[in-house]
Amino acid sequence: MRIGIDIKCLRTNNSGIGRYTRSLLDALQQVDIRNEYVLFSPSPVDYDITNPKWKTVVVPTKLPGILWQQLALPLALKDEHIDVIWGPEQTIPVIGSSEIASVLTIHDFVYRRFPETMRKSVLWITRTFGGKSIKKATAIVPVSDFTKNELFHFYPKVNKDKVEVVSCAVGSAQNLSDGQTLNNAARKAQLLFVGSLEPRKNLQTLIRALEILKTRGMDIPLVMTGPRGWKNQTIKDMLSTSSVAANIEHKGFVSDEELRNLYKESAAVIFPSVYEGFGLPALEALAYGAPVLTSKGTAMESVLGDCGLYFDPKSAEDMANVIEQFWKEHKVVPEASRVALLSKYSWQNSARKLIEVFQKVHHG
């Protein structure tokens, strides 16, 4: 079987979907020694291939990425005799290529739930091609049970037999056996936020929560990592004028090694998003032993279960109360619960499940 993968997201995306795609590609290279893989991109991508049955094909174009996918990629798939195409970023070619089986990853439905938090260009892409991709896909792989339920909510006519959850995960170097335990005494008195500065991440409410805590005599440092994002002027203004501005440090994009160290040394990770399809940083934090304070009503409850501490993401007061309670009590997740949860999530297991989906759609 020859499997084609659209990797255009790896040109610029080093977080979110980019981390998901790279991690699954790495795992697929390790666990699949039978099938052939062809990675397609409109320009060169910095990704290391170690499996001899893998190769990259650059299909150059001046078209925007989504139009390249719809117009140029189908021809390249035929030229390379691809049996199955995998789209890891919510869209697949919907023009032509009808004889090629397709597998579509669905991360979330932000464009249906919170369209106002998205870039106009990305919103147009998902609205124009997201639904069409869902209808055309031979198989659909949501990244969580939460996203699967969202899929059935917005597309109730989707054949349930063609839907299989292939979850995000944590890398083998991060979890279970690296000796990280929930020892808050050895951690710095700081909260860590991992994510981009954009509306959906709900940073304004987090800042207001920290301001509330300051009025209660609690100055809690916040370290933020991740790209600058978009539509973030309001957030930047708050960061510069807030009464807690001196307690907030934005490091921007950091290396994987620095991120690991931040997970290990922070008292807790706070993940206040109003909507997430999975929430990979929260699971990564738990893998490094950091308690996670996060939002109710998102995928986080289905992913973390009893291993998370939850607040109402729309209420700065409730968020402040949960932070204060944690700060005073340093409630920890029992190690057995943490290990049991993390054992459910490995990229190798996700890769094997994805291979089963490839085989299923290939054999019809």
ABEGO torsion letter per residue (X at the ends): XBBBBBAAAAAABABEAAAAAAAAAAAAAAABAABBBBBBBABBBBBBBABAABBBBBBBBABBAAAAAAAAAAAAAAAAGBABBBBAAGBBBABEGAABBBBBBBABAAAAABAAABBAAAAAAAAAAAAAAAAABABBBBABAAAAAAAAAABAABBAAABBBBBBBBBAAABGAAGBBBBAAABBBBBBBBEBBBAAAGAAAAAAAAAAAAAAGBBBBBBBBEBAEBGAAAAAAAAAABAAAAABBBAEBBBAAAAAAAAAABABBBBABABBAAGAAAAAAAAAGBBBBBBBGBAAAAAAEAABBBBBAABAAAAAAAAAAAAAAGBBBBAAAAAAAAAABBAAAAAAAAAAAAAAAAAX
